[in-house]
Amino acid sequence: MSVILILLILVVAVGVVLAKVISYFINRSKKTHEAYRDQISPDTIEAEKSALARLNEFSDDLKDRSKDLFGRFFKTNTDDTYQYIDEALRTAKSAQRAVYKEERAAEKAEHREKRDAYLDSLKHVTFFQILIIFTVSSIGGLIIETFWVRFDMGIWQSRYGMVWGPFSPLYGLGSIFLTLILWKIRKQPAWIIFLCSMAIGTLLEQLTGMLIDGLMNATSWSYASYPDAITEYVSVRMSIIWGLLGTVWCCYLMPEIIYRIGDTPNKPVYTLFIVLFTIYLTLDGVTTIAVGMRKAARDAGIPPQNIVDEYFDYRYNDEFMENRFQNLQYEASSEE
């Protein structure tokens, strides 16, 4: 009997605590509602009012059940009391889940509303946003490609695309082109975005492959062995993948990323960082192209023509290039 009485006291205490917690969320929701009622739509306001009403209803019901618990215990047997306790706990948990879902839905609706309003206010994507997108995409693409090669070929291979830093510029440039070109049509039907993304990715692969071949006399990838190959650097399956990636990027990732990046910071320290990091990436790209061209000339037996060539031959020799760009296949040069 004493054990059951202690259990009942604990249940009543838990009920009171839950009621206090729910009351706290009611007050917090009221404050949030008052703070943002001039910034959100009528639909969001109605959703919050509905959630508050249900919170009050659940809180009152929980209080009544807790107060009535002792009376029911002395009028019913133990099995009925346990059943009543289980029912009360299930009701409280169900109430919490329902309120949480409604609050989350209201928060998501408010977030989408603010995000869309911010994006609509932008006339164009800012340079700061482009810089962040390029950096994140270059690093993210490098990581994904590295693990994909490990999964597909069973080897760890260096997939760097620049001489300095963990960057793969193909993904960075791809995300920039997708962002700039698809920005104006982001609200168009998905099939239009898919076709545009497929065209952008296909053109980017073809031009990049030709550029690497022409400047460095090397091949970074080849689809020549694929049955659906269009050119050495383009295949149907990869074009479709570019279309799917572009659709996901334009419809889901790009709006959220640009909204979270926000406007360009106006503090001098951020301005200095943007300038220095832009210079760094520019030098990285120019040096990568120059080193690749010197590697092609070195393979052709052309001696260094100036002090820069001598430095490249010393600092970025064949061993460095082979270890850094393990995915590049250099074409053998014929010597007379």
N, C-alpha and C positions, 0 to 999 in steps of 0.2 A: 504494500500500500504506500509506504514512504517513497519507494523508488518511482512509482507512477506519479505521486504528487510532485516530486522533484522534476520529473520529466515535463509535467504540465506547466510548472513554473518556468522552466527553461523555454518551452514553446511560447508561453505568453510573453516572456522577455524578448524572444526573437521576433515575435509579431510586433511588439512595440517598437523595436529597433528598425524593423522593415518599414513600419509606418513613418518613423522619423526620417529614414532615408528617402522614402518616396516624397515626403513633405519638403525635404531639402531640394530634390529635383524639381518639385513644383515651383518653389521660390526661384530657383535658378532659371527655369524655363520662362517664368514671368519676367525676370529682369532682362533676359536675352530678347524676349519678345518686345519689351518696351524700348530696348536699345536699337533694334533693327526694324521696327515696324514701319518706319518711313523709307526703308531701303529695299524691302522685299515685296513680292507680288501678293495680291489678295488670296491666291490659291495657297501660297505658303503660310499666310496668316491663318487661314481656315484650318490647315493641317495642324498647326501648332495649337489652335484653340481646341481642336478635337483631342489632341494628345493630352492637353491639360485637363480637359473634362474627364477623360478616362483615368488619368492619374488620381483625381479627386475621388472618383467612384471606387477605384481599387483601394485607395487608402482608407476610406470610410468603411468599406466592407471588411478590410483586414482588422480594423479596430473593433468592429462589432463582433467579429469571430473571436478575437482574443478575450474580450470582456465576457462573452457567453460561454467560454470554455469551461470554467469552473462549475457553472450551473449545470451544464450538460453532463459533466463527469459524475455528479452526485445523483443524477436522474436516470442515467443509462448505464449499461454494463461496460466492461473494459473494451470489448471488441468494437462496440459502437463508437467509443471515444477515440480509439486508434483510427478508425475509419474517418471520423470527423477531422482528426489532426492531419491525416494524409490528404484529405480533400482540401483543407485550408492551405496546406503547403503547395499543393499542385496549383491551386488558384492563384496564389501569390507569385509563383514562378511564371505561370502563364501570363499574368498581368505584367510582370517585369519584361518578359520577352516582347510582348505586344507593344509596350510603351517604347522600348529600345528601338524596335523596328520603325515605329512611326517617327521617332526623333531622328534616326539616321536618314530616313527618307526625306524628312524636312530639311536636314542639313545638306544632303546631296543636291536637292532641288535648289536651295539657296546658293550653293557653291556654283552649280552650273549657270545659274542666272547671272551671278557676278562675273564669272569667267567669260560668258558670251558677251556681256556688256563691255568688258574690257577689250576683248578681241575686236568687236565691232568699232570701238573707238580708235583702234590703231589704223592709220592710213597705210602703213607698210611695216615689215619686220625690221627692227633696228639692228645696227651693226653689232651691238653688244649681245643681242640675242643670237645672231648668226655666229659670233665667235664662240659662245658657250655651246651651241648646237654642234658646231664643227668639232670642238674638243671632245665633248661627250661621245659623239658618234664615232669618232676616230678611235678612241680608246675602247669603247664598247664593242665596235666591230672587230677590232684586233683580238679582244678576249674571246668573243664568240667564234671567230674563225679558227683561233688556236685550238680551242676545245673541239670544234667540228673536225679538224684534221686529225686530232687524236682519236676521235670516235670513228671516223671514216677510214683512216689509213693506219691507225694503231701506232703512230709516232708523234713525238713532240717536235714541232718544227717552228723555227723563228719566222713569224709572218709580218715583221716590221715593214713599214712602207717608207720610212724616213730615217736619215742617219742619226738623228737625235730624238729622244723621247719615244714613249710607247704609242705611236700613232700609225694608223692605216688610213691614209688620206682618201682612198677610194670611197670608204664609207662616210667620211666627213663631207667630201664634195657631193656625194650622192644625197645625203640628208639636206645639204644646203640647196641644191638644185630642186629637190622635191619640195622644200619649204617655200622657196621663192616662186616657183611656177604654180604650185598647187594652192598657194595662199588665197588667191582670188577666187578659186573654184572649190573651196573647201566645203561649201554648202550644196554643191551639185550632187546628183545621184552617184551612188558608189561605182556604177559601171563606167562612168566618164572618168572618175578619179583613177580607176583601175587601168584603163587604157592609156591615160596620160602618164601614169607611173611606169607602166611597162615600156612606153616609148622612151622616157627619160633614162631609165636604167639600161636599156639596150644600147642607146646612143652613148651613154657614159662608158660602158664596158668596151665598146668598139673603139672609141677615141682614145681611151686610156691604154688599151692594149697596143694600138698603133703607135702611140707616143712612146711607150716603153721600148717597143721594138726599134723605132726610128732613132731614138736618142741613145739608148743603152745597148742596142743590138742583143736584146734579151727578151725572154717570154716569162711573164709572171703566172699566167694560166692559159690553158688551151682546151677548147671543146671539140677539137678536130676529130676525136675518137667517138664522140657522142652520135647516136643515130639521128638526133634531131638538131644537129649543128647547122647553123645558118652561115656563120663564118668561123674562123679560128677562135674568135673572142666572143661570139654570140651564139646562144642556143635557145630553142623554144622554151625548154623547162626553166632556164634561168630568167628569161624574159617574163614568164608567168610569175616566178617568185618575186621579181622586182615589182610587178603589178600588185601582188598581194601585200608586200611590205609597204609599198607606197600608200595603199588604201588604209592599212592599219595606222600608218604614220599620220596621214592627213586627217582621218576621222577620229582617232582616239589619242595618240601620243602627242602630236604637234600642238593642238590647242592647249592641252594641260601643261606641257613643258614651257611654252611661251608665256602662259599666264603665271606660272610659278617663277620664271626668270624675272618677269616684270620689266619696269622701265630701267633705263641706264642710270646707275647711281651717279649722283652729282657731286660726290665728295672727291677732293683732289687725289687721295690715295687710290681710289678705284680708277680714276682717269689715268693715273700713272701706270697702274697695273695693266690696263687695257692696251695702252700704247706699247709698253715693253713686251707684253706677251704677243702682240701682233707682229712686232719686229722680230721676235724670236721665231715664230712660226714661218714668217716670210724667209728669213735666213735659212731655216731648216729646209724649206722646200727648194730654194735656189741651190743650196749646197748639195742636196740629194741629187738634183738633176745634173749639176756640174760634176759630181763624183761619178755618177753613172756614165756620163759622156766620156770622162777621162778613162774609166775602166774599159769602155769599148775601144778607145784609141790605143790603150796599152795592149789590149788583146790583138789589135791589128799591127802591132810592132812599131807604133809611132812613139818616138822618144818625147820626153817632156820639153815643152817649148818655152816655159817661163818658170818663175819661182813658185807660182800657184800650182802648176802641174807637178813640180817636184814635191811640194808639200802634200798634195793629194796622193802621190805615189807612196810617200812615206807613211802618212797618217791613215789613209784609206786604201791600203794595199789589197791584193787579191784575197788574202786570208780573212781580212776584216769583212770584205764584201760577201764572201761565201758564207761566213758565220752570221752576218747580220741579215742578209736577204737570202735565206735558204730556199725560198720558193722560186727564186729567179733562175731560169735556165739560160745561160749565156751561149750564144751561137759561136761555134768555132770559126775563126777567121782564117781564110786561106792566105798563106804566105808564099810569095814568089821565090 
